[in-house]
Amino acid sequence: MTGAWFEPRSTPLNHGEERTFAWQTLHQDIQQLRRAEALLAGEKLILEKVARRVPLAQVLDAMSLLIEDLLPGCRCAVLLAADSGMKLRKAAGPNLPAG
């Protein structure tokens, strides 16, 4: 999610009851609202994947892509601990460089 989001609201300023002589416009920054909406939509998609029993790798990839979309410029990965607890393995991170 990139760019700034503004919601303009205009109100006429009247002189008497007949004539509009000016307009007052307020531009409200709604970027946080848009980000919250995108997060909720992404969470819903991920939960739907879990409910449909989509394979874990696909769910984790979707989660990684959602985080990357919400935080431009970052790369996300999910690491899972091995049974021994001594090693980590990459479970998701579709946009990480190979290697």
Secondary structure, DSSP 8 states (H G I E B T S, - for coil): --S--EEEEEEEEEETTTEEEEEEEEEEE-HHHHHHHHHHHHHHHHHHHHHTT--HHHHHHHHHHHHHHHSTT----EEEE-TTSS-EEEEE-TTS---
